Amino acid sequence: MATVKALIRQNKVNSNGQAVIYLRYGHHQKVKDISSGVKVVASQWDEKNQKVNSTKGIRKTKLNEDLIESKRQSDLIVNTKIEHAKSRILQIARKLQLNKIDPEVGLVKNKYFEKESPTPRVDLELIPLFEDFVKKTSKSDGTKANYRTAIYHLEKYQTAKLKSPLRLSNISLDLIDDFRRFLHNDLVKPGGKEKGISDNSAGTSLRNIKVFLNYLIDRNYDVPDIASKIKVPRIDKTIIYLTENEIDQLYYHTFQKTKYERVRDVFVLNCYTGLRYSDLQRLNKNHIHDEAIVMRAYKNQNDLFVPLTKRPLEILDKYNYELPQLSEQKFNSYIKEACDIAKIHSQVELIKTSSGNKSYKYEPKWKTITSHIAIKTFISLCGKKGISPKAVSEITGKSVEIIIKHYYGIDKETIKEQMRSAFS
C-alpha cells in the first residue's frame, strides 16, 4: 500500500534554522524522499501532525492576537501546499496502478518532477460550485436548506479570513481546521450578537461539506481526497418530547385563531405517526389502506407502514384527508406560539457544547417545539407503550441505533413505574 509522510531532516537545518519539507513516499517496504521545495523554521515543525505550527508556545493576549492570526494564515498557506503535494503523489501512484504499472518509489518520484501538461489548471471558485451542486441534487428541501447553511458559513469565513474567493486550490485539512475554529469562535448568527455556534451546528455544516467534496472527487475535480479525514463528532442533545398529558392539553385547547388550530392538528397527528415533515405534507387519502399509512419516504425512499389509531383518524377525517399546507419554517413558528397559548410551560434543560465546552440553561418547553419534536414524541410514546425499537424502526424508517440514541425520551413517571414494577 502506498503511503506519504511529510517530514523535515533535522541534520539538514541551515544557518537560519530552516529545513526543507520532504514527502516520504513508501511502497513495498521501500521509501524515497521527495523535496517539496518549501522551507520552514525547524523548531516550528509539528512532526506528529506533519504540519508547520508557528504559534506553538505563544500565549495569546489582547496585544498579540493579530500577530497570532497572521501566523496562522501563513501556516495555512504552507500546510495547504503540503497537503496538495501529498495528494498529488498518491494520485500519481493510483494512476500507475490503474494502468497496471507498479508504482515503485523511483518511478513515482520521477513522475512527480515531470513537467505537467501545458494545459492551464482551472482553479475554480468553491462556493459557485457548491451552489450548483445544491441546484442539481434531488435531496429533500430540508437537506438542501442544510447545504445552503453550509454555503452561508463558508461565505462568512471567506469574507472574514481569506479576503478573496475560496478556490479549489485552497482546500486542505488545515483550512478545514481553521474553518472549524471560525465556526466555534467567530461566526455570528444572523440577527444575533453572540459569537460561535454549537458543536452540533458546526458538525452539520462540516458533514455537508464532506458530501460536497466527495461529489467533486467523484467528478474528477482537482481537489485533495480529504473528505474521509474530516472528523465530525456528534454531541448528544437533550431529547425533548411531549408527554401524553401535554398532548391532551394541546389537543383539547380551544384556539381563537384558525391558524393555531390547524397547526396544532397537524402536529398532534404526527405525534401518532412519526412522519418526516416532507412526507406529512404529501399525505392524502391515496396513502391510507386498511387504517394504515402506506407510502414511500421522500428522503430515503424507504417503505413506510404506519398503523393509525383513533385520534389521527379523527384528525384526517376532519380535513377530509387533505391536511393544511404550510412551509416548515411557518409551521415551526406557529406551533411554538400555539404551545405557548396552550401553556406547555414545563421547563427543559438545554445543553450547548462549543469546542467541547458545555453550558446549561433552562427554557419553557414551548420555545423548543418544532415539527421534529413530533417525531421524537411518537417514538417516545411507542417506547412507553411497550412497542419494540425494531417495530418502531419499521414504522419510521430509522435505524434502531438512531432511534434509541437520538429520539427515544423517557419521562420520570415512567421510570418510577418501571422501577417499582421491577423491585416490588
ZAMARGU-4260 file (C-alpha; in steps of 0.2 Angstrom, whole numbers, plus 5000, padded with zeros to 4 digits):
<rodrens>
0) 5000/5000/5000 | 5007/5017/4995 | 5010/5030/5009 | 5016/5048/5010 | 5023/5056/5026
5) 5028/5074/5027 | 5045/5077/5037 | 5060/5088/5039 | 5078/5082/5041 | 5085/5088/5057
10) 5103/5086/5051 | 5099/5097/5036 | 5094/5113/5046 | 5103/5128/5038 | 5111/5143/5047
15) 5094/5152/5048 | 5086/5137/5057 | 5076/5132/5042 | 5074/5115/5034 | 5066/5109/5018
20) 5050/5099/5020 | 5051/5082/5012 | 5037/5070/5007 | 5042/5052/5011 | 5034/5041/4998
25) 5033/5022/5003 | 5028/5007/4993 | 5033/4988/4996 | 5044/4992/5011 | 5054/5005/5001
30) 5054/5023/5003 | 5060/5039/4993 | 5061/5057/5000 | 5054/5069/4988 | 5058/5088/4991
35) 5043/5099/4992 | 5053/5114/4989 | 5046/5123/5004 | 5057/5128/5019 | 5051/5130/5037
40) 5059/5135/5053 | 5063/5118/5060 | 5058/5122/5078 | 5040/5126/5071 | 5038/5109/5063
45) 5025/5098/5071 | 5031/5081/5067 | 5016/5071/5074 | 5003/5081/5064 | 5015/5083/5049
50) 5012/5102/5048 | 5020/5119/5052 | 5014/5127/5068 | 5022/5144/5071 | 5011/5149/5085
55) 5016/5134/5096 | 5021/5140/5113 | 5015/5158/5111 | 5002/5163/5124 | 4988/5173/5116
60) 4984/5190/5123 | 4975/5205/5118 | 4991/5213/5112 | 4997/5199/5101 | 4981/5191/5094
65) 4983/5200/5077 | 5001/5193/5076 | 4995/5175/5080 | 4981/5176/5067 | 4993/5182/5054
70) 5005/5167/5058 | 4990/5155/5057 | 4986/5161/5040 | 5004/5160/5034 | 5004/5142/5041
75) 4988/5138/5032 | 4996/5143/5015 | 5011/5131/5019 | 5001/5117/5025 | 4989/5118/5011
80) 5004/5116/4999 | 5010/5101/5008 | 4993/5093/5008 | 4991/5096/4989 | 5009/5089/4986
85) 5005/5073/4996 | 4988/5071/4987 | 4997/5073/4970 | 5010/5059/4974 | 4996/5047/4979
90) 4986/5052/4963 | 5002/5048/4953 | 5003/5031/4962 | 4984/5027/4959 | 4985/5032/4941
95) 5000/5020/4938 | 4991/5006/4947 | 4975/5009/4936 | 4987/5007/4921 | 4993/4990/4929
100) 5011/4998/4932 | 5019/4995/4949 | 5020/5012/4957 | 5038/5009/4964 | 5046/5023/4973
105) 5059/5029/4960 | 5046/5029/4946 | 5034/5040/4957 | 5047/5052/4961 | 5052/5054/4943
110) 5034/5056/4938 | 5032/5069/4952 | 5045/5080/4944 | 5040/5078/4926 | 5034/5094/4918
115) 5015/5095/4919 | 5004/5096/4904 | 5004/5114/4897 | 4985/5114/4898 | 4982/5128/4912
120) 4975/5121/4928 | 4957/5128/4931 | 4956/5134/4949 | 4938/5136/4951 | 4929/5146/4965
125) 4922/5134/4978 | 4906/5142/4983 | 4898/5144/4965 | 4902/5125/4963 | 4893/5121/4979
130) 4878/5132/4974 | 4877/5122/4958 | 4878/5106/4967 | 4863/5111/4978 | 4853/5116/4962
135) 4856/5099/4954 | 4854/5087/4969 | 4837/5078/4971 | 4838/5078/4990 | 4824/5084/5001
140) 4821/5103/5004 | 4827/5101/5022 | 4843/5094/5016 | 4845/5107/5003 | 4842/5120/5017
145) 4856/5112/5027 | 4868/5113/5012 | 4863/5132/5010 | 4868/5135/5028 | 4885/5127/5025
150) 4887/5139/5010 | 4882/5153/5021 | 4895/5148/5034 | 4909/5147/5020 | 4904/5164/5014
155) 4906/5171/5031 | 4923/5163/5033 | 4929/5168/5016 | 4925/5186/5020 | 4932/5186/5037
160) 4948/5176/5035 | 4953/5175/5016 | 4948/5192/5010 | 4947/5183/4992 | 4936/5170/4984
165) 4939/5152/4991 | 4946/5141/4977 | 4948/5123/4975 | 4967/5125/4977 | 4963/5132/4995
170) 4956/5115/5001 | 4966/5106/5014 | 4964/5099/5031 | 4972/5114/5039 | 4959/5125/5030
175) 4945/5114/5037 | 4953/5115/5054 | 4953/5134/5053 | 4935/5135/5047 | 4930/5124/5062
180) 4939/5136/5074 | 4930/5151/5065 | 4913/5142/5067 | 4916/5139/5086 | 4924/5156/5090
185) 4920/5170/5077 | 4904/5166/5067 | 4889/5177/5072 | 4872/5170/5069 | 4860/5181/5058
190) 4852/5194/5069 | 4862/5189/5084 | 4877/5196/5094 | 4885/5181/5102 | 4900/5173/5094
195) 4902/5155/5090 | 4889/5141/5086 | 4887/5124/5094 | 4897/5109/5090 | 4882/5100/5083
200) 4878/5115/5071 | 4896/5116/5066 | 4896/5097/5063 | 4881/5098/5052 | 4890/5111/5040
205) 4906/5100/5041 | 4896/5084/5036 | 4888/5093/5022 | 4905/5100/5016 | 4911/5082/5016
210) 4897/5077/5005 | 4901/5091/4993 | 4919/5087/4992 | 4916/5068/4988 | 4904/5075/4974
215) 4919/5085/4967 | 4931/5070/4969 | 4919/5058/4960 | 4918/5070/4946 | 4937/5072/4944
220) 4939/5090/4950 | 4956/5094/4956 | 4954/5094/4975 | 4963/5083/4988 | 4955/5067/4994
225) 4952/5073/5012 | 4934/5071/5015 | 4936/5054/5024 | 4949/5063/5036 | 4937/5076/5041
230) 4931/5071/5059 | 4914/5077/5064 | 4909/5070/5082 | 4891/5071/5086 | 4886/5078/5103
235) 4871/5070/5110 | 4857/5083/5114 | 4843/5083/5127 | 4829/5073/5119 | 4813/5084/5120
240) 4796/5077/5118 | 4778/5080/5124 | 4771/5069/5137 | 4753/5061/5135 | 4746/5074/5146
245) 4754/5088/5137 | 4747/5081/5120 | 4730/5081/5128 | 4732/5098/5135 | 4737/5105/5117
250) 4724/5094/5108 | 4709/5100/5119 | 4714/5118/5120 | 4701/5130/5111 | 4711/5142/5100
255) 4704/5159/5094 | 4713/5159/5078 | 4711/5145/5065 | 4730/5145/5060 | 4734/5139/5078
260) 4720/5125/5077 | 4726/5119/5060 | 4745/5119/5065 | 4740/5110/5082 | 4730/5097/5072
265) 4745/5093/5060 | 4757/5092/5075 | 4746/5081/5086 | 4743/5069/5071 | 4762/5067/5069
270) 4764/5063/5087 | 4755/5047/5082 | 4763/5044/5065 | 4781/5050/5067 | 4782/5055/5048
275) 4795/5067/5042 | 4788/5084/5038 | 4791/5081/5019 | 4780/5065/5020 | 4767/5073/5031
280) 4764/5087/5018 | 4762/5074/5004 | 4750/5063/5014 | 4732/5061/5006 | 4719/5048/5005
285) 4728/5038/4992 | 4741/5033/5006 | 4728/5026/5018 | 4725/5007/5017 | 4715/4997/5030
290) 4718/5011/5043 | 4736/5012/5040 | 4748/5024/5031 | 4757/5016/5017 | 4769/5027/5007
295) 4787/5028/5002 | 4798/5041/5011 | 4803/5056/5001 | 4820/5057/5009 | 4827/5040/5008
300) 4814/5030/4998 | 4811/5018/5012 | 4794/5010/5013 | 4783/5016/5027 | 4769/5007/5036
305) 4761/5017/5050 | 4745/5009/5058 | 4733/5023/5063 | 4724/5024/5079 | 4708/5034/5084
310) 4715/5051/5086 | 4725/5053/5070 | 4710/5045/5060 | 4699/5059/5068 | 4711/5072/5063
315) 4712/5066/5045 | 4693/5064/5044 | 4691/5082/5050 | 4701/5088/5035 | 4695/5075/5023
320) 4712/5068/5021 | 4719/5084/5014 | 4730/5092/5028 | 4733/5111/5029 | 4749/5116/5019
325) 4762/5126/5027 | 4781/5129/5024 | 4791/5120/5038 | 4798/5137/5044 | 4780/5144/5046
330) 4774/5128/5054 | 4788/5129/5067 | 4784/5147/5071 | 4766/5144/5073 | 4767/5128/5083
335) 4778/5137/5096 | 4765/5150/5098 | 4751/5138/5099 | 4760/5128/5113 | 4763/5144/5122
340) 4745/5148/5121 | 4740/5131/5127 | 4753/5133/5142 | 4765/5120/5138 | 4777/5128/5150
345) 4786/5114/5159 | 4805/5118/5160 | 4818/5108/5150 | 4837/5109/5152 | 4846/5113/5136
350) 4865/5109/5134 | 4875/5119/5122 | 4893/5112/5118 | 4905/5123/5108 | 4923/5117/5106
355) 4920/5104/5119 | 4914/5116/5132 | 4897/5113/5139 | 4884/5127/5145 | 4867/5124/5153
360) 4851/5133/5153 | 4833/5130/5156 | 4819/5136/5144 | 4800/5133/5144 | 4796/5118/5133
365) 4785/5128/5120 | 4801/5138/5114 | 4809/5121/5109 | 4794/5114/5099 | 4797/5111/5080
370) 4790/5098/5068 | 4804/5087/5073 | 4798/5086/5091 | 4783/5077/5085 | 4793/5063/5078
375) 4803/5061/5095 | 4786/5062/5104 | 4779/5047/5093 | 4795/5037/5096 | 4795/5041/5115
380) 4776/5036/5116 | 4779/5020/5107 | 4793/5016/5120 | 4781/5019/5134 | 4768/5008/5127
385) 4780/4994/5125 | 4782/4994/5106 | 4799/4987/5102 | 4813/4998/5094 | 4813/4985/5080
390) 4794/4989/5076 | 4797/5007/5078 | 4811/5006/5066 | 4800/4998/5053 | 4787/5011/5055
395) 4798/5026/5054 | 4812/5020/5043 | 4825/5025/5055 | 4838/5013/5062 | 4836/5005/5079
400) 4853/5013/5085 | 4847/5031/5079 | 4830/5029/5087 | 4837/5024/5104 | 4851/5037/5104
405) 4843/5052/5097 | 4824/5050/5098 | 4818/5040/5112 | 4814/5050/5128 | 4808/5043/5144
410) 4798/5053/5157 | 4801/5052/5176 | 4784/5044/5180 | 4788/5030/5168 | 4805/5027/5176
415) 4796/5027/5193 | 4783/5014/5187 | 4796/5003/5179 | 4807/5004/5195 | 4793/5000/5206
420) 4787/4986/5195 | 4805/4978/5194 | 4809/4979/5213 | 4791/4977/5221
</rodrens>
